[in-house]
């Protein structure tokens, strides 16, 4: 059943919306696996024997999509690890409970955090408490049993907040004020495994910041799972939007909103009803926000709708949470 959101969208059940997403005829998704990712994985493998604990940071909006299986095979190797699902403020509490229930038998432990906004301090303390607890109770330190300091490796795919996590820990639990790691809103800011960064004075805990590494097996083939995985990663800015295309990404977003019965975009954009046509939606966005550009038509300059700016605005509204819950992995919860 559809959620009848606000304006009486019970009639939306009569609207024919897609039950699957398919690429337009002739459309192709580009593979994105820069050389620094391959090099970074090799560097991580070389340093993993020096590590006492591994923290995998992933985006809470896609807790199942895009996770790199190489971390399990090449880095963990029996080492204790924690799954930190960052940006948890962008999904609902009920989604968190559902995800935790799905993961509780596979991951030990799972921590939902948000290192931006009001939840930053609480998230920083929660993570450090878990790390300290493990390090103080673990008797088997592999190759480091005689060392008095500790090493943690933070890994994950691009743009999930690894550097932000490190900077937050460093600012809270050391006397050092400077940021140790560069951060950015696009993937690929960290490109090498850096020297150790101190994140705690008592006890002395150091961390290796690492580049975001996508799974090399994430191929842009024509399978439903591969296409949707790549598009979800692009929606969460874990890979560049230009490798997908703005209009296609917006079309996928519209499909996902309708699929989850999330019709908040209708009110937000001033639409008369639910839509399954991305051109109509972007036309309304352009009209509502007065996005126009001047172009020559038959030798006459005319103002026309700027669909590129409209597409960017539609994606921004979603990423800011204005269109509602940003959880994208709902199909995994139905299994």
C-alpha positions as CSV (number, residue, x, y, z in Angstrom):
1,X,0.0,0.0,0.0
2,X,1.1,3.6,-0.6
3,X,1.6,6.0,2.2
4,X,-1.1,8.6,1.8
5,X,1.2,11.6,2.5
6,X,-0.5,14.9,3.5
7,X,-2.4,15.9,0.4
8,X,-4.5,12.8,0.0
9,X,-2.2,10.7,-2.2
10,X,-4.4,7.6,-1.9
11,X,-5.2,8.3,-5.5
12,X,-1.5,7.7,-6.3
13,X,-2.1,4.0,-6.1
14,X,-3.8,4.4,-9.5
15,X,-0.7,6.0,-11.0
16,X,1.4,3.6,-13.0
17,X,5.0,3.9,-11.7
18,X,7.9,1.7,-12.7
19,X,8.5,-1.4,-10.7
20,X,12.1,-1.6,-11.9
21,X,14.7,0.8,-13.1
22,X,16.4,0.3,-16.5
23,X,19.0,2.4,-18.3
24,X,17.8,4.3,-21.4
25,X,18.5,2.6,-24.7
26,X,22.2,3.2,-25.6
27,X,23.1,4.6,-22.2
28,X,26.3,3.3,-20.5
29,X,27.7,3.7,-17.0
30,X,31.5,4.4,-16.9
31,X,33.8,2.4,-14.7
32,X,35.5,4.5,-12.0
33,X,38.5,2.8,-10.3
34,X,41.4,5.2,-10.4
35,X,45.0,4.0,-10.1
36,X,45.4,5.4,-6.6
37,X,42.7,3.0,-5.3
38,X,44.8,0.0,-6.5
39,X,47.9,1.5,-5.0
40,X,46.1,2.4,-1.7
41,X,44.9,-1.2,-1.2
42,X,48.4,-2.5,-1.6
43,X,49.7,0.1,0.9
44,X,47.0,-1.0,3.4
45,X,48.0,-4.6,3.0
46,X,51.6,-3.7,3.7
47,X,50.7,-2.0,7.0
48,X,47.9,-4.2,8.3
49,X,50.3,-6.3,10.4
50,X,51.0,-3.2,12.4
51,X,47.4,-2.7,13.2
52,X,45.5,-3.7,16.4
53,X,42.0,-2.8,15.3
54,X,40.2,-2.0,12.0
55,X,37.3,0.4,11.7
56,X,35.3,0.2,8.5
57,X,33.3,3.5,7.8
58,X,30.4,3.2,5.5
59,X,27.3,5.4,4.6
60,X,24.3,4.5,6.7
61,X,22.0,5.3,3.7
62,X,23.5,2.4,1.8
63,X,24.6,-0.1,4.6
64,X,24.6,-3.1,2.2
65,X,25.5,-1.5,-1.1
66,X,29.0,-0.9,-2.3
67,X,30.9,-2.4,0.7
68,X,34.3,-3.6,-0.5
69,X,34.7,-7.3,0.0
70,X,38.4,-6.9,-0.3
71,X,38.5,-5.5,3.2
72,X,37.4,-8.8,4.5
73,X,39.8,-10.9,2.5
74,X,42.9,-8.8,2.5
75,X,42.8,-6.6,5.6
76,X,40.8,-8.1,8.4
77,X,42.5,-11.5,8.3
78,X,41.1,-12.4,11.7
79,X,41.7,-9.0,13.2
80,X,38.9,-7.5,15.2
81,X,36.9,-4.8,13.4
82,X,34.0,-2.5,13.8
83,X,31.5,-1.4,11.2
84,X,30.7,2.3,11.7
85,X,27.7,3.5,9.7
86,X,28.2,7.3,9.4
87,X,25.6,9.9,8.4
88,X,23.0,8.1,10.4
89,X,21.1,11.4,10.9
90,X,20.0,11.1,7.3
91,X,17.9,8.0,7.9
92,X,15.0,7.2,10.3
93,X,15.3,5.4,13.6
94,X,13.1,2.6,12.3
95,X,15.5,2.1,9.4
96,X,18.4,1.9,11.9
97,X,16.7,-0.8,13.9
98,X,15.9,-2.8,10.7
99,X,19.5,-2.6,9.5
100,X,20.9,-3.5,12.9
101,X,18.7,-6.5,13.0
102,X,20.0,-7.6,9.6
103,X,23.6,-7.1,10.5
104,X,23.7,-8.3,14.1
105,X,24.6,-11.8,13.1
106,X,27.4,-10.8,10.7
107,X,29.0,-7.7,12.2
108,X,30.4,-7.3,15.7
109,X,29.7,-4.6,16.6
110,X,27.8,-2.1,14.5
111,X,27.8,1.6,15.5
112,X,25.5,4.2,14.0
113,X,27.0,7.7,14.1
114,X,26.9,11.2,12.6
115,X,30.0,13.3,12.6
116,X,28.3,16.5,11.5
117,X,25.9,18.7,13.4
118,X,24.5,18.1,16.8
119,X,25.4,14.4,17.0
120,X,29.1,14.9,16.4
121,X,30.3,15.0,20.0
122,X,28.2,12.0,21.1
123,X,29.3,10.0,18.0
124,X,33.0,10.9,18.7
125,X,32.7,9.7,22.3
126,X,30.8,6.6,21.5
127,X,33.4,5.5,18.9
128,X,36.4,6.2,21.2
129,X,34.7,4.3,24.1
130,X,34.3,1.2,21.9
131,X,37.9,1.5,20.6
132,X,39.3,1.9,24.1
133,X,37.2,-0.9,25.5
134,X,38.5,-3.3,22.9
135,X,42.1,-2.3,23.2
136,X,42.0,-2.5,27.0
137,X,40.5,-6.0,27.0
138,X,42.2,-7.6,24.1
139,X,45.1,-9.8,25.1
140,X,46.1,-11.0,21.7
141,X,47.8,-8.1,19.8
142,X,49.2,-10.2,17.0
143,X,52.6,-8.9,16.1
144,X,52.5,-5.9,18.6
145,X,52.2,-7.5,22.1
146,X,55.2,-5.7,23.4
147,X,54.2,-2.2,22.1
148,X,52.8,0.3,24.5
149,X,50.9,2.3,21.9
150,X,48.1,1.2,19.6
151,X,47.4,1.4,15.9
152,X,43.9,1.6,14.3
153,X,43.3,1.5,10.6
154,X,40.2,3.3,9.3
155,X,39.0,2.0,5.9
156,X,36.0,2.5,3.6
157,X,34.8,3.5,0.1
158,X,35.2,7.1,-1.1
159,X,33.5,10.0,0.7
160,X,31.9,8.2,3.6
161,X,33.6,10.5,6.2
162,X,36.8,8.7,7.2
163,X,38.9,11.8,7.4
164,X,36.1,13.6,9.3
165,X,36.0,10.8,11.8
166,X,39.8,11.0,12.3
167,X,39.7,14.8,12.7
168,X,36.9,14.6,15.3
169,X,38.7,12.0,17.4
170,X,42.0,14.0,17.2
171,X,40.3,17.3,18.3
172,X,38.5,15.6,21.2
173,X,41.0,13.3,22.7
174,X,44.4,14.9,22.1
175,X,46.0,18.2,22.9
176,X,46.6,18.8,19.2
177,X,44.3,21.4,17.6
178,X,45.2,21.0,13.9
179,X,43.2,18.9,11.5
180,X,45.3,15.9,10.4
181,X,43.3,14.9,7.3
182,X,41.9,16.9,4.4
183,X,38.2,16.5,3.9
184,X,35.9,17.3,1.0
185,X,32.4,16.8,-0.5
186,X,33.7,14.8,-3.4
187,X,35.3,11.4,-3.6
188,X,39.0,11.0,-3.9
189,X,40.3,13.6,-1.5
190,X,42.6,11.2,0.4
191,X,44.8,9.4,-2.1
192,X,47.5,7.7,0.0
193,X,48.0,5.8,3.2
194,X,49.5,8.5,5.4
195,X,51.9,8.3,8.4
196,X,50.4,7.6,11.7
197,X,48.0,10.2,13.1
198,X,47.6,10.5,16.9
199,X,43.9,10.4,17.9
200,X,44.2,9.8,21.6
201,X,46.7,10.8,24.3
202,X,45.5,8.4,27.0
203,X,46.3,5.7,26.0
204,X,48.4,6.6,23.0
205,X,46.3,5.6,20.0
206,X,47.3,6.2,16.4
207,X,45.4,5.8,13.2
208,X,46.2,5.3,9.5
209,X,44.1,7.4,7.3
210,X,43.5,5.5,4.0
211,X,42.1,6.4,0.6
212,X,38.6,5.4,-0.3
213,X,38.7,2.2,-2.3
214,X,35.7,1.0,-4.3
215,X,35.3,-2.7,-5.0
216,X,37.0,-3.4,-8.3
217,X,34.3,-6.0,-9.1
218,X,31.7,-3.2,-9.2
219,X,31.4,-3.3,-12.9
220,X,29.0,-1.1,-14.9
221,X,27.3,-4.1,-16.7
222,X,23.7,-4.4,-17.5
223,X,22.5,-6.3,-14.5
224,X,19.9,-4.8,-12.3
225,X,22.1,-5.1,-9.1
226,X,25.2,-3.5,-10.7
227,X,23.3,-0.6,-12.3
228,X,21.4,0.2,-9.1
229,X,24.6,-0.1,-6.9
230,X,26.4,2.4,-9.1
231,X,23.5,4.8,-9.1
232,X,23.1,4.6,-5.3
233,X,26.8,5.3,-4.8
234,X,26.5,8.3,-7.1
235,X,23.4,9.6,-5.2
236,X,25.5,9.4,-1.9
237,X,28.4,11.1,-3.7
238,X,30.7,8.0,-3.2
239,X,31.6,8.3,-6.9
240,X,31.3,11.4,-9.2
241,X,27.9,12.2,-10.6
242,X,29.5,13.0,-14.0
243,X,30.2,9.2,-14.4
244,X,26.4,8.7,-14.4
245,X,24.9,11.8,-15.8
246,X,22.7,14.3,-13.9
247,X,19.4,13.5,-15.6
248,X,19.8,9.8,-15.3
249,X,20.7,10.2,-11.6
250,X,17.7,12.3,-11.0
251,X,15.5,9.8,-12.9
252,X,16.8,7.0,-10.6
253,X,16.2,9.2,-7.5
254,X,12.6,9.8,-8.6
255,X,12.2,6.0,-9.1
256,X,13.5,5.4,-5.6
257,X,11.3,8.0,-4.0
258,X,8.2,6.5,-5.7
259,X,9.3,2.9,-4.9
260,X,9.5,3.8,-1.2
261,X,6.1,5.6,-1.3
262,X,7.9,8.8,-0.3
263,X,5.9,11.5,-2.0
264,X,7.2,14.5,-0.1
265,X,8.7,15.8,-3.3
266,X,5.2,16.5,-4.6
267,X,4.5,19.2,-1.9
268,X,8.1,20.5,-1.9
269,X,8.2,21.1,-5.6
270,X,4.6,22.2,-6.0
271,X,3.5,19.4,-8.2
272,X,-0.1,18.6,-8.6
273,X,0.4,14.8,-8.1
274,X,2.9,12.0,-8.0
275,X,5.0,11.8,-11.2
276,X,7.1,9.1,-12.8
277,X,8.4,11.4,-15.5
278,X,11.7,13.1,-14.6
279,X,11.4,15.6,-17.4
280,X,8.1,16.9,-15.9
281,X,9.7,17.0,-12.4
282,X,12.8,18.9,-13.6
283,X,10.6,21.3,-15.5
284,X,8.7,22.1,-12.3
285,X,12.0,22.6,-10.4
286,X,13.2,25.0,-13.1
287,X,10.0,27.0,-12.9
288,X,9.8,27.0,-9.1
289,X,13.4,28.2,-8.6
290,X,13.5,30.4,-11.8
291,X,16.3,28.5,-13.4
292,X,16.7,29.9,-16.9
293,X,19.5,30.3,-19.4
294,X,19.7,32.3,-22.6
295,X,20.2,30.6,-25.9
296,X,19.8,31.4,-29.6
297,X,16.9,29.8,-31.4
298,X,16.7,30.5,-35.1
299,X,18.9,33.5,-34.6
300,X,16.7,34.9,-31.8
301,X,17.9,35.0,-28.1
302,X,15.4,33.4,-25.8
303,X,15.2,32.4,-22.2
304,X,14.7,28.7,-21.7
305,X,14.5,26.4,-18.7
306,X,17.9,25.4,-17.3
307,X,17.5,21.7,-16.8
308,X,21.1,21.2,-15.6
309,X,20.6,23.5,-12.7
310,X,17.2,22.0,-12.0
311,X,18.8,18.5,-11.9
312,X,21.5,19.7,-9.5
313,X,18.8,21.3,-7.3
314,X,16.7,18.2,-7.2
315,X,19.8,16.2,-6.1
316,X,20.7,18.8,-3.5
317,X,17.2,18.8,-2.0
318,X,17.5,15.1,-1.5
319,X,21.0,15.2,0.0
320,X,19.9,17.9,2.4
321,X,17.0,15.7,3.7
322,X,14.4,18.1,2.4
323,X,12.7,15.3,0.4
324,X,12.5,13.0,3.5
325,X,14.3,9.9,4.6
326,X,17.4,9.2,2.4
327,X,17.7,5.5,3.1
328,X,18.3,3.7,-0.3
329,X,18.8,0.0,0.6
330,X,15.2,-0.8,1.4
331,X,15.1,-3.9,-0.9
332,X,17.7,-5.6,1.3
333,X,15.3,-5.3,4.3
334,X,12.5,-7.0,2.4
335,X,14.6,-10.2,1.8
